[in-house]
Amino acid sequence: MDKEKEKEKEKEKEKEKEKEPEIFRRADEFLGVFRKGVEFTQDILKENERLRFATVQLTEQLKAAQKGSSSPDLSKLQQQVMELTAEREALLNKYKIVEEENKDFATRYVEVEEENNNLANLYVASYQLHSTMDLKEVLRIVSEIILNLIGSDHFAILVRDDEQPVLRVVASESVDPSVQKIKLGEGVIGRVGQSGEMYVQDDLEHAVMGSPDHPIVGIPLKIHNDVIGVIAIFDLFEQKKKRLTRVDHELFSMMAGHAATAIFSATLYARSQRTLSTIKGFIGLMSTNAE
């Protein structure tokens, strides 16, 4: 019975691991590999120290033998010294390779940790997004995500107009107030709104920062295959101006999905509330006339 319970517990643990997001499992895997690499490096260093000590001992014995007479052991000692020296050199080369791999794993682990932190922050922000049906509050939270996670204080959130083929600015930061709408298919933002394909300018060194006509990032807000809006980012904080990482690209995609759903839901809710208010007013008017 105890063995069966243990097996059941192990199965439950495996199921829980499967439920974990892949990014967190990836971090654990990187950490495990990195630790093994560190342990292997320590073993190599210990072995290197042993070989170094053995080489010194044999070298001393060889010097002592050379001072004495030429014995048959002399050539044997010379051969052992050569073999140990060669083995030590091979070990040092292996150490250099492992050291480079450790550095690579350490860099990748830091990236995954950064991604985990960003995703955790995004999870909290997305929870806030979906906890309200107030459109103004949703737009405020989306703006905070762009500011704190993506790292930009120069952006615009545009929503597609129901009656005209244009995108209208519903929230912005440091954008020219005269820019209120953009035609679909016109410029980078208009093309993103029409095609539904994300635009990212990776060559930030030659990018035109801050121009309302040339966003460095254009994120389509999509519900299934329908584009309901666009997030346009025109500039980034200084620490992100060198390059956009894989973490940034994943943040763009994930944020776009959450923002699109929240904005769409809040817009529908606002319309339903207006419709309900109109119906109530009409019913009230009918009741008054009936009396």
C-alpha positions in Angstrom: 0.0 0.0 0.0 2.8 2.4 0.9 4.5 1.8 -2.4 1.3 2.5 -4.3 0.9 5.7 -2.4 4.5 6.7 -3.2 3.8 6.0 -6.9 0.7 8.0 -6.9 2.6 10.9 -5.3 5.3 10.7 -7.9 2.6 10.7 -10.7 1.0 13.8 -9.1 4.4 15.6 -9.0 5.0 14.8 -12.6 1.6 16.1 -13.6 2.3 19.3 -11.6 5.6 19.7 -13.5 3.7 19.3 -16.8 1.3 22.1 -15.8 4.2 24.5 -15.2 4.8 27.0 -18.0 7.6 25.9 -20.4 9.6 29.0 -19.6 9.9 28.0 -15.9 10.9 24.5 -16.8 13.5 25.8 -19.2 15.0 27.9 -16.4 15.3 24.9 -14.1 16.9 22.9 -17.0 19.4 25.7 -17.6 20.2 25.9 -13.9 20.7 22.1 -13.7 23.0 22.1 -16.7 24.9 25.1 -15.4 25.4 23.5 -12.0 26.7 20.3 -13.6 29.1 22.4 -15.7 30.4 24.1 -12.5 30.9 20.7 -10.8 32.7 19.3 -13.9 34.9 22.4 -14.0 35.8 21.8 -10.3 36.7 18.2 -11.0 38.9 19.2 -13.9 40.7 21.8 -11.7 41.2 19.1 -9.0 42.6 16.7 -11.6 44.8 19.4 -13.0 46.2 20.1 -9.6 46.9 16.3 -9.1 48.7 16.1 -12.4 50.7 19.2 -11.7 51.8 17.8 -8.4 52.7 14.4 -10.0 54.6 16.2 -12.8 56.6 18.2 -10.2 57.4 15.0 -8.3 58.6 13.2 -11.4 60.6 16.2 -12.6 62.4 16.2 -9.2 63.0 12.5 -9.5 64.3 13.0 -13.0 66.7 15.7 -11.9 68.0 13.4 -9.1 68.4 10.6 -11.5 70.3 12.8 -13.9 72.7 13.9 -11.2 73.5 10.3 -10.4 74.3 7.6 -13.0 72.5 6.9 -16.2 70.2 4.2 -15.1 67.4 2.4 -17.1 64.9 4.2 -14.9 66.0 7.6 -16.4 64.3 7.1 -19.7 61.3 5.7 -18.0 61.0 8.8 -15.8 61.4 11.1 -18.8 58.6 9.2 -20.6 56.3 9.5 -17.6 57.0 13.3 -17.3 56.2 13.7 -21.0 52.9 11.7 -20.7 51.8 13.6 -17.6 52.7 17.0 -19.3 50.7 16.0 -22.4 47.8 14.8 -20.2 47.9 18.0 -18.2 47.8 20.1 -21.5 44.8 18.2 -22.8 43.1 18.7 -19.5 43.7 22.4 -19.6 42.3 22.6 -23.1 39.2 20.8 -22.0 38.9 23.2 -19.0 39.0 26.2 -21.4 36.2 24.6 -23.5 34.1 23.9 -20.4 34.7 27.3 -19.1 33.4 28.9 -22.3 30.3 26.6 -22.2 29.7 27.7 -18.6 29.9 31.3 -19.6 27.4 30.6 -22.4 25.0 28.8 -20.0 25.3 31.6 -17.4 24.4 34.2 -20.0 21.5 32.1 -21.2 20.3 31.5 -17.7 20.4 35.2 -16.9 18.2 35.8 -20.0 15.8 33.1 -19.0 15.6 34.6 -15.4 14.9 38.0 -16.9 12.2 36.5 -19.1 10.7 34.8 -16.0 10.6 38.1 -14.2 9.0 39.8 -17.1 6.5 37.1 -17.6 5.6 37.2 -13.9 5.1 40.9 -14.1 3.1 40.5 -17.2 0.9 37.8 -15.5 0.2 40.3 -12.7 -0.6 43.1 -15.2 -2.8 40.8 -17.3 -4.7 39.8 -14.2 -5.4 43.5 -13.6 -6.3 43.9 -17.3 -9.0 41.2 -17.1 -10.3 42.2 -13.7 -12.0 45.4 -15.0 -14.5 46.3 -17.7 -13.8 50.0 -17.6 -12.1 51.0 -20.9 -10.2 53.9 -19.4 -8.8 51.7 -16.7 -7.8 49.0 -19.3 -6.0 51.7 -21.4 -4.2 52.9 -18.2 -3.0 49.4 -17.4 -1.8 48.8 -21.0 0.1 52.1 -20.9 1.8 51.0 -17.6 2.8 47.7 -19.2 4.4 49.6 -22.1 6.1 52.0 -19.8 7.4 49.5 -17.2 7.9 46.2 -19.1 8.7 47.2 -22.7 10.5 50.4 -21.5 9.0 53.2 -23.5 7.4 56.6 -22.7 6.7 57.5 -26.3 3.9 55.4 -27.7 0.3 55.4 -28.9 -2.6 52.9 -28.6 -4.9 53.1 -31.6 -8.3 51.3 -32.1 -10.0 50.6 -35.4 -13.1 52.8 -36.2 -16.3 50.8 -36.8 -17.6 53.1 -39.5 -14.4 54.4 -41.3 -11.3 52.5 -42.4 -9.1 54.4 -39.9 -7.3 53.8 -36.6 -8.0 56.3 -33.9 -5.7 57.2 -31.0 -7.4 56.3 -27.7 -4.3 56.7 -25.5 -0.8 58.0 -25.9 2.3 59.3 -24.3 4.6 62.0 -25.7 2.8 61.9 -29.1 1.9 65.0 -31.1 -1.7 65.8 -30.2 -2.4 66.6 -33.8 -2.0 62.9 -34.7 -5.5 61.6 -33.9 -6.2 59.1 -36.7 -4.3 57.1 -39.3 -5.8 55.5 -42.4 -5.6 51.8 -42.8 -2.8 50.8 -45.2 -1.1 54.2 -44.8 2.4 54.3 -43.4 3.8 51.7 -41.0 1.0 51.9 -38.5 -1.7 51.7 -41.2 -0.1 48.7 -42.8 0.2 46.9 -39.5 -3.5 47.6 -38.9 -4.4 46.3 -42.3 -2.2 43.2 -42.5 -2.2 42.2 -38.9 1.5 41.5 -39.1 3.9 42.8 -36.4 6.5 45.4 -37.4 9.8 45.5 -35.5 12.8 47.5 -36.5 15.8 45.5 -35.1 18.4 47.9 -36.4 17.9 50.4 -33.7 21.3 52.1 -34.3 19.9 53.5 -37.6 16.3 53.9 -36.5 14.5 57.2 -36.6 13.5 57.5 -32.9 10.5 59.6 -31.9 9.0 60.1 -35.3 5.2 59.6 -35.4 5.6 58.4 -39.0 8.2 55.8 -38.2 7.5 53.7 -35.2 10.2 51.2 -34.2 7.6 48.7 -33.1 4.0 48.2 -34.4 2.0 45.6 -32.5 -1.3 44.5 -34.0 -4.1 44.0 -31.5 -6.0 40.9 -32.9 -9.0 38.9 -31.9 -8.6 35.7 -33.8 -7.8 37.1 -37.3 -9.5 40.4 -36.9 -7.3 43.5 -36.1 -9.0 45.8 -33.7 -6.2 48.1 -33.2 -2.4 48.8 -33.1 0.1 49.6 -30.4 2.8 51.9 -31.9 6.1 52.4 -30.0 8.2 55.3 -31.2 11.1 55.3 -28.8 12.7 53.2 -26.0 14.6 53.9 -22.8 18.3 54.3 -23.1 19.2 50.8 -21.9 17.0 49.2 -24.6 18.1 51.3 -27.5 21.0 49.0 -28.5 19.0 46.0 -29.5 15.7 44.1 -28.9 16.1 40.7 -27.4 14.1 37.5 -27.8 12.5 38.4 -24.5 11.2 41.7 -25.9 9.7 40.0 -28.9 7.9 37.5 -26.7 6.6 40.3 -24.5 5.3 42.1 -27.6 3.3 39.0 -28.7 2.0 38.2 -25.3 1.1 41.7 -24.3 -0.7 42.2 -27.7 -2.9 39.2 -27.0 -3.9 40.3 -23.5 -4.3 44.0 -24.4 -6.5 43.1 -27.5 -8.8 40.9 -25.4 -9.1 43.4 -22.6 -9.8 46.4 -24.9 -12.3 44.4 -27.0 -14.2 43.2 -23.9 -14.2 46.6 -22.3 -15.5 48.2 -25.6 -18.3 45.6 -25.9 -19.2 46.2 -22.3 -19.4 49.9 -22.7 -21.6 49.5 -25.8 -23.9 47.1 -24.0 -24.2 49.5 -21.1 -25.2 52.3 -23.4 -27.7 50.1 -25.2 -29.1 49.0 -21.8 -29.4 52.6 -20.7 -31.2 53.5 -24.0 -33.7 50.5 -23.6 -34.4 51.5 -19.9 -35.0 55.1 -21.0 -37.3 53.9 -23.8 -39.2 51.6 -21.4 -39.5 54.4 -18.9 -40.9 56.7 -21.6 -43.4 54.1 -22.7 -44.5 53.6 -19.1 -45.0 57.3 -18.6 -47.1 57.6 -21.8 -49.2 54.6 -20.7 -50.1 56.2 -17.5 
